[in-house]
Amino acid sequence: MSGPQIITLGCRLNIAESEAIREMAGGQDDLVVVNSCAVTSEAVRQTRQAIRRARRERPGARILVTGCAAQTEPGSFAAMAEVDAVIGNREKMAAASYATSVRVERSRDTDAQALLDFARSERSEGKVRVSDIMAVRETAPHMASAFAEHARAFLEVQNGCDHRCTFCIIPYGRGNSRSVPAGAVIGKARELVDAGYKEIVLTGVDVTSYGPDLPGSPSLGLLVERILKAVPDLPRLRLSSIDSVEIDERLFDLIAHEPRMMPHLHLSLQAGDDMILKRMKRRHGRADAIRIVERLKAARPAISIGADIIAGFPTEDEAMFENSLKLVEQCAIVHGHIFPYSPRAGTPAARMPQVDRTTIKARAARLRAACERQRQAWLQGLIGSTQSVLVERNGLTGHAENFAPVRFAASRPPSSIARAVITGLENGVLIAQEASND
């Protein structure tokens, strides 16, 4: 194996940061980094499973665990016999954290030197290096690298979250919201375009909270405007999951009318019942979610909507669940991410009256089925249309601007943007032929 093995669980931000880790730890063939997720109990279980599997498959490797689960539960991972070191989300973005098997000069940076000393330490009590993430005030200047396996690149513009939803452990894994200055974002965007990427996805933990911590308090909409103006050769810009209540008029206008902004939004809705939303400590109501989707579709009919929805949140009765189920149709959710509720220790929701696991699983299945019906009808409606498709590196698949998955009948140049006529639908993927130039 050439270089470290990176095992990534969880969100797009984690995947983007894993690429930065791969660069920082380059050349270390004996290193396995497990970049963990803590969003659900299942994600933590999968992290432990990945660690044990890595040790079985590579008994002589050094295994380092990082990410949100390592940040929130460092002791439990340090107690695993398979683990050599545990580092937090701040520490994982410092190259010195991976310096045990490469020669590193003494550093004038005291933080980096402390990490280096830790990395070289053989003491058992030095197995954990996790600092107080809430004390971090700036986003690491590394900026996220592109996904190695995709034609599109994911660019970190924000990290952390200032909100305290009652079900969520992530603020304690990521810290408070921090924004990357626009100049650094634009510089990295230019690098990615120069490297051949034709689509960039702006990502973060709470992307729409971008800016208040920066001089002048710029908004996400202003950042998007600046990127589009400063990087004119970028044909496609997309947003990752956003909070619908934070879409201001500047951002709305860009999503609705700017052709280089992709007509696809993934909204953090979580539920469709007002009482459940209140108990979640969300900042929007059911009517707010429906209203923003109606406005978006009226302004840009081709836009597709995705959403996160939690099934079986504590106290959710059948009537409350039905409101979430109806929301799938009312908001035309075609990219649904359904999460069976999973209590996270230390969160307020974990202390609320719980819904039984069998009911949670059944409700999650019904939500997934509702999203799939919406998705199939939407995909069927695209047959006969002409779509602009970003071709993946295999030359045979890609995604339309609305994020519909596409497969070509014949190979296309990888990472190109192709005009394609949609001729059919197979197993949830659109079948396409290259459009004529007429």
N, C-alpha and C positions, 0 to 999 in steps of 0.2 A: 504494500500500500504506500502511495506517495502522499506525504503530509498527514495531518491529523484526521481522525474520523469524527465528524460532527453529527450528533443525533439530536434532532430538533423536534420538540413537541409544542403544540399551541399555535399562537397567532402569527400573522404576517410579520409583525414587528420582530418577533423572536427569530423567524426565518431570515429576515434581513440582517439582524445582528449576528446570526450564526455565520453569515458570509464574511462579516468583519472579523469574527473570531478566527475563521479559517486563514485569513490573511495574516493576522497577528501571530498565529501559532504555526505558520508555515514551516515545513521541513521536519516536523516532529512526528515521525512515523509510529512512535510508540504511544501516542496520546489519543485518548477518547474523551471528547467533551460532550456531556449530556446537558443540553439547554432545555430546562424543564418548564412546565406549565402548572399553574395552580388554580385555574379558573373553576374547576370542579374537583370533587374527590376522585372521580374517575381519571381525570388528567394526572393527578398525583400518583394514583395506582399504576397508571401506564408508565410514568416516569420510573418508578421502582422496578417495574417489569423490564423496561429497556436497559436499566443498569445491570440487572442480573443476567440478561441475555448477552450484553456486551462482555461481561466478565467470563461467561461460559465460552464465548466465541474467541475472545482474545485474552487468555489468562495472564499473559505477560505484560499487558499494556497498563499504562497509568490512566485511571478513570477520574475525571474531574467533573463535578456536578455544579451547575450554575442555573440561572433563570429564576422565575418567580417562586417556584416551589422551594428551591434552595434558599431564597431570600426569606421566605415566611416560615420554613421549617428546617433550619440548618442542622439542628441537633439530631433530628430523626434520620437525615441522610448521612451525617457523619457517623452515626451508629451502625450503618451498613458495612459489613466486612468487605464488600466489593469496591467501596469508594475510597480513593486515595486523598481527595481534597474536595472541599465545598467552598465556593466563592459566590459572593452576592452579585446583584445586578449592576452595582457601580464597579465592582472589581473586575467583572468580566470584560469591560471595555478598556482595560489597561493591558498592554502587551506583556508587561512584567509578570502577570498572573500565569503566563504559559511558558516561563523561562527556565524551567528545571533542566532541560536537556540541550539548551543552546547557550553559547557564550554571550553574556551581556555585560557591557561596560558599566562601571559605577555611575549612577545617575545623580544629577543635581536636583532632580525633582523628588522631594521627600516622600510624597505619596507613592510614586512609582518605586522608589527605593524600598519603602516598607513592604510593598507587595513582592518585590524581588526577594527580600529577606525571608518573607513568608514562604515563597515558592521554593526556596532552597532549604528550608527548615526540615529537619528529620524528626522534629518533636511531635509526639502524638497529640499534644494539646494544640499544635499549630494546624490541625486538620481543617479548621473552619476559619475563613476570613470573610466575614459578612458585616459591613458597616451599616450605620443607621441611614436607610434610604431616604427617610424624611428630611434629613439634613442636607441632601443634595439639592443645589439650587440651579445648576447649569446642566444642559445636555452635553454629553461628550462630543468633542469636535470631530470625531472620526467620520461621521456621517455613514449611513448604511450602504453597503455594496449591493449590487444587483443579484437577483437570484441566478444561480448558475444554470438551472435547468429550464428557464423560461425566456421567451423573446421579450418580455416586458421586465422593467426594473422597478424595484420597490425602494422608495427614498424616505428615510425617516426625517420628519420635520418637527416632531413633538414627542414627548415621553411623559409618563406619569398622569395622575388624575387628581383634581381637587374635589371631586364629588364623592359622596359616601353612600352609594346605593346599599341597601341593607343586606343584599345577598352577596356582595362582591368583596373578595379578598385582595384584588389586584392593586389598589392604591398602596397596600402595605408591602407589595412586592416591587412596585415601580416608583413609589414616592409621589410627591406633589408634581403638578404640571410644570413642565419646562419646555420652552420653544427654542428651535434652532434659528439663529438669525438668517434673514432672507438672503444675504450675500453668500453665506455658506451653502444654502440650499441651491441657489442659482448656479454657483460654481460647480457643485456636484452634478446638477442636471446637465450642464454643458458637457462635462466629462462623459456622462452616460450617453448622450446623443453622439458625441465624437466617437464613442466606442461602438456605435451601430444600433443602439436601442431606439426604437421608434415609439415606445409607450412607456411612460413613467407613472407609477402609482404612488401618490403621497400617503404616507402611513404614519401611525402613532397610536398611542393608547386612547387618546381622546382628541382626535385631530381638530375638531371644530372649536376646541378651547385654545387654539393656537394664538399667541401674540400678547396677551395682557402683561406678561412678565418681561417683554422687550421694550426698549425705548420707543415712545410714541404709541405703544399698544396697537400694533398692526393686527388686522383680522386675517383669517384664513382666505377670505375673498381677495384681500389686497395682495397676499402672498401669491395666489394663483394668477392674478393680473400681472404681477411682476415677472413670474416665471414665463408666462406666455409671451410677454413683450421682450424679455431679455434672451429667450431661447427660441427664436423664430423657426428654427429647423426641427423643433419637436412637434410631430404631427398629432400625437395623442397624449392627453393628460387625464388621469383617472383618480378618484378619491377612494380611499378605503372606507371602512365603516365609520359613519358619522352620526352625531346626535341631531335629530330633526329639529329640536327646539332651538338649536344654535345656528340654523341657517338664516343669516341676515340677508337683506335685500341685495347687497353687492354679490354675495355668493350665489343667491338664487338666480340673479340675472345672468351670471356666467354659466351656470348649469343649464339654464333654459335656452340661452341664445348663442353661446360660444361654440362653434363647430369643432374646435380642437378639444373641448371638454367632452368626455365620453358620456353618452346618455344612459347612465347606469349608476344607481345609488344603492348603497347598502345601509339601511337605517337601524339604529339601536333602539328598537321599539320595546322589546321584552315582554309586553302583555297588552291586551286589548280591553281590560276592565279597569275603570277608574279607581275603585277601591284597592285593587291589587297594585296598581301603579303608585298609589299613595303609600301603601305599605312597603313598597320597594324603595320609596323615596326618590322616585323619578320626577323629572321636572316638567313633563308634558302629560296631557290627558288624551283620552281616546279620540276626542274630536280634533285635537291638534294634529295627531298623526294622519287622520283621514283628510284633513284640510290641506296639509302640505303636499300630500300625494296628489290630490285633485288639482291643486295649483300647478304642480310640476307637469302633470300629464296634459293639462289644458295648454300650457306654454310649449311643451315639447312632447307630442304624442308618442314618439318612438322610445321614450325613456322606459327602462326596466327597473323594477324595484326589488331589492332584497331586504331581508330583515332578520334580526335575532329575536327569537321568542322563547321564553322559559315556560315549560309545562309543569304544572303541579307546585307552583310557589305556595309556601305555607298559608293556610286559611282559604285557599282557592276552592270554592264549591263548584258544582256543575254549571250553575248560571254564569258565574264569573269566567269559567273556562270557555263556555259557549261564546262569550264576548271576544275572547282571543281567537277562537275558531272563525268567527264571522269576519274578524279584521283581515284575515288572509285574503278573503274575496274582496272586501271593501277597499283594501289597499293594493290589490292585484299583485300579491307577493309571489314572484316566480323564482327567486333565489332565496329559499328559506333555510335558515340555520336554526334548528330546533334543539334546545337543551333541556333534558329532563332535570328538574331542580335537584341540586345536590348541596346539602348543608355544609358550610365551611366554618369550622370552629373559630370563634371570636367575632363572627358577624351577627348583627341583630336578628337576621332572619332565622338563624340556627336556633334561636330561643323561642321562636313563634310556634304555634301549634302546627305540626307537620301533616302533610298529606301522605297516605300510605304508598309504598313503592309500587305496588301493583297498579294503583290508579294513575300514578305519575307516568309509568311506562305506557299505559293505555292511552293517556292523553297526548303524550309525545307522538305516538304512532298515528293518532287521528290528525294532529297538526301536520305531520310530514305528508300524510295522504292528501290533505287539503292543499298544501303547497305544490305537491306533485300534479294534482289536477290542474291547478292554475298554470303550472309550467308547461305541461303537455299542450294545453289549449293555446298558450302563447307561441310555443315552437311551431305548432301546426299552422298558425296564422302567418308565420314567416315564410312558408313555402311559396315559391313564386317571386319572392322579393329579391332585390339585389343588395348585397351587404358588403361593407368594407371590412376585410378580415386581416388581422395580424397573424401571420403564419408562424407557428412554433418551430423550434429547431429541428424537428423531425421532418419538416416539409409537407406533412400530410394533414395536420390538425391546426386549429387556431381558434380565436375568439373574435366575434363581430364587435362592433362598437358598443352594442347593448349587452355584451358579455355572453351572448348565446354561443355554445360550443359548436364548432364547425369541423367537418372532415371533408377533404378534397378528394375527388375521384382520381386525380393524378397529382403527382408531387409538384410543389411550388417552391420557389427559392426561400430558404429559411430566413426568418426575421424580416421578410418583405410584407408590404401591405397590398393585398390583392382584392380586386373587385370580383365578387362571386355571385352567381345566380343560385339560389337555394332550390334544389330539385326534389328533396325528400327529407325524411326523418327516420332514423334507425337508432333504437336503444337510447333515446334521449339526446342524440347528436344530429345536427343538421347536415345533410349531404349537399355538397356544392360543386359546381363547375365554374371554371373561369369565365367571367363575363366578356363578351366581345367588345371591341373598341368602338362599335357603331354608336 
